[in-house]
Amino acid sequence: MNIVEINGLTKDYPLDKTIVHALRGVDLKIAQGSLMSIIGPSGSGKTTLLNMIGCVDKATAGTVKIGGVDISGLSDRQITDLRLHKVGFIFQTFNLIPVLNTLENVEFPLLLMGKLSNAQIRAKAKKLLDAVGLGDYFNHRPGELSGGQRQRVAIARALVTEPSIVLADEPTANLDSVTGASILNLMQSMNKELGTTFIFSTHDPDVLQYARSIVKIHDGRIVEA
Amino acid sequence: MLSIKIAWRNLFRHRGKSMVIGAILFLGAFLLTLGNSVISGMEKGLDKSVVGGFTGDVILISKEQQDPVVLLNMGGKPVKDILRFDTLRPKLESAGLFKNILPVGKGFALALNEQDGVPGFAFLLGVNFRQWKEMFPESMRIMQGNYPDSTGLLMSTGGLDQLYSTMGIWFQPKGFPIDTALLGKDAKEAYPHLTMQNDIVFMGFNEANSTSDIRLPLDGISKFKALNKIWGHFLFVDIASYRRCMGYFSEADQSASLSATQKSLLASDNDNLDALFGTEPPTPAALGPDQTIIAPKQILTTTLPEEAGAYQLVLTRFLPSVDRSQGLDSLQRFLETSGIPLQAVTWQKASGVVGSMTIIIKIALNVFVFLLFFVAIIIIVNTLSMAAMERTSEIGMMRAVGAQKSFITKMFLLETGFLSVVFGGLGILIGVATVLVVRWWGLTTENDILQLLYGGDTFKPLFGIADLILTVIQLTLVTFLASIYPVRVAKSITPLDAISRD
C-alpha cells in the first residue's frame, strides 16, 4: 500500500522578477514502511519535495495524496490536523521548544492531540526517550543537550504520535559523523520495529547506505528511483 | 495547560522584552489608576462641594427663561421670575422625587461705596436662612458673627475678599474684632489701616429699573467648605430684604387699583405738578376725597405667605433613592405633563463657564487617559510584533508538528495577559498607594481652576471599586487591542517559514 502518491507535481517560486521552477512534474509513489532517501545536489528540489509530502507547502500544479487523501483541497485546519496525526518532522536544526524540557517536548504533539490521559502521555514519552537513549535526560532543556541528543529528542517527538510518515531534512547535516551514524541507526531500527515510513533527504553518500530505497532528484525532476 | 506552561516560561526566556512590555503596562496601569482617581475624586468632590453645598441636584427655573446660565451669569440678563411658588410647591412635592425644595431669589446688585470709591458688584441670593441650613447643613461654617435667623446678611470670606479688591472696604460684623486670619491677601497688606464698615448699601438691578437701595448690617462671615472663592460671588440676604432691594412688591400692592382721581392726576397736563412734591406730605384734601395716605412701610408689608412672592431659582435635592440623571429625566417629564411653568437644569448648565470648565477639565483628563492608552498600545504592538517575528522558527515548528493557529493565538494572548496581570496589577497597586499618599498629604489650593479639578479646596483623588473595575477593563482592553496585530503576525507564520530559516 502506498502511503504517499504524487502525480505531476510542480512547484514554482517567484524570485525577484523571475520564476524558480523547483519541481517540474514529479511522479512518485512511496510504500508504507519505506526507508527512503531523497538525494540530489543543493537546489535540486529535494527539500521542496519533502515539504510537499509534509503538507507544509502548496503545489503549483499536480496532486499529493497522503494515506489516500488529496491534500490540495484541505483547509489550513485540516492540513494541520493531518500533519499532527500522520506526519512526523525531524528538522535539520533540531527544532525543539526551548522552554520545555526533553520530556515535555516529546509530549507536545500528544498534548495537542488530546486523546490520551496525562499519565498515558507521560508514559509514552518516557518510553520513547528511553528508546532513543535519553532516559536520563527527561528534565533537561534543549539548551542543555548536545546536537545529537537534541536530534534524538526530535526523533522521539516525531514518532510519539505513531505517524504514518517521518520526514527528515538532512538530519545529520549538523552532527559529527559518529553522532550522525547513531541517529541513522536509530531511524533504521525504528523503521523496522514500528513500521513507520522514513523519508530523509541528504547529499551525504555515507547516509545512503541506511536507506532501503533511493530517489535521485535533479533540477526539479526525478532522474532515478 | 500546555499553552499556559509555554506562555509563562516564555516570559522568563524573553526577559528583556517581557520587561519592556511589563514596564509599559506598569506605567500605563499606574497612570490609568491616577487618571481615573483624579476624575473620580473630582466628580465626587464637585458632587459634595457643588450639589451638596450650593446648588442641589437640579435647579428649577421659569419656563420662560431662555438662557439656562442662571447662576454665574455675570453681567447677564436678570433671571425670569417664578411667581406664586406657594401654589407650585405642593405640585412639585407630589412628584415624589424630592427630599428638599428651596426657592431662592437671585439678582445682581451694586454695593455702593460710601467712601467715595469704586462700587462693588455681587450676586444677591435671597434665601430663607432656616431652609438653607436644612438643605445644605454642611456647606459652610460661620467664621465670625452669627448665622442670620430670619433677616440679615451673610458674606463668605471669598465674597469679602472680592468686595475689598474692588471697593477697598472690609466689611465686619458689628461687635466683633477683625480676625486677621480671615483677611484676604490685599486686606492683609493694608491691615491695620483697613477701611472698615459694619453695614453695606445694596442697589439691586432689574429689567424694570425699579430697584431701591437697602442698607443691611453684616451678621456674619462664613466660609464655604469648598469652592469658597467661586461661591463668594454670592452674598446671602433674607428673601424679604432681597425683594425690597430688587424692587419687588407684595401681591397686595400688585393688585391695588387706581381711583378715578389718581388716574386723572396721572393724566393731568397741569404745569404745576411740582406742587405735588412739597416738603410736607400731601393731605387727603390735596389728593381728593376718596384717598387715604398709605405709609411706605405698609406698602412693602405683605400679608401673603413668603413663598407667594417672586423667586428666580428653585434648588432641589432628590431623595437618596433617586438617581440624579434618571431623576432629571423623570422631573422633566413630570413638569411637562403636570403643566408646572418651570424647567429643570443641571448645575453645570446653570453655572455657565464654571460648569463648562469642569466638563473641559474632565474631557482633558479623559483625553490624557486615552492618549496614554494609545501610546501604550502602539509600543506594545511594536514590541510584541518584533517578538513574534523573532520566534518564527519556534512558532513555525509548533505549527509543523500540529499546533493549530488557535493554539498560537492562545499562547500569545496568555503571554501578554500574564504581563498585564503581573505588571498592570503592580501598577494599579502602586497607583492606589500613591492615591492614598496624596489624600493623606491633603494638597490644598486657592486657585479657582484647580479647585474645580480637585473638586474642592483639597486634592482628594478617589479610587473606589468602580474605578478599579474601570481601570481593569481599560487595561484588559489595552492588552487585547495591543495583542491583535502581533497575534496576526504570529498566526501567519507557517511551518515553511520555520523550515526556510533553517
Boltz contact constraints between the chains, C-beta under 6 A:
constraints:
  - contact:
      token1: [A, 56]
      token2: [B, 400]
      max_distance: 6.0
  - contact:
      token1: [A, 56]
      token2: [B, 495]
      max_distance: 6.0
  - contact:
      token1: [A, 56]
      token2: [B, 496]
      max_distance: 6.0
  - contact:
      token1: [A, 57]
      token2: [B, 496]
      max_distance: 6.0
  - contact:
      token1: [A, 80]
      token2: [B, 402]
      max_distance: 6.0
  - contact:
      token1: [A, 80]
      token2: [B, 404]
      max_distance: 6.0
  - contact:
      token1: [A, 83]
      token2: [B, 402]
      max_distance: 6.0
  - contact:
      token1: [A, 84]
      token2: [B, 402]
      max_distance: 6.0
  - contact:
      token1: [A, 89]
      token2: [B, 400]
      max_distance: 6.0
  - contact:
      token1: [A, 92]
      token2: [B, 502]
      max_distance: 6.0
  - contact:
      token1: [A, 93]
      token2: [B, 502]
      max_distance: 6.0
  - contact:
      token1: [A, 95]
      token2: [B, 397]
      max_distance: 6.0
  - contact:
      token1: [A, 99]
      token2: [B, 6]
      max_distance: 6.0
  - contact:
      token1: [A, 99]
      token2: [B, 9]
      max_distance: 6.0
  - contact:
      token1: [A, 99]
      token2: [B, 10]
      max_distance: 6.0
  - contact:
      token1: [A, 99]
      token2: [B, 13]
      max_distance: 6.0
  - contact:
      token1: [A, 109]
      token2: [B, 401]
      max_distance: 6.0
  - contact:
      token1: [A, 109]
      token2: [B, 402]
      max_distance: 6.0
  - contact:
      token1: [A, 111]
      token2: [B, 2]
      max_distance: 6.0
  - contact:
      token1: [A, 112]
      token2: [B, 402]
      max_distance: 6.0
  - contact:
      token1: [A, 112]
      token2: [B, 403]
      max_distance: 6.0
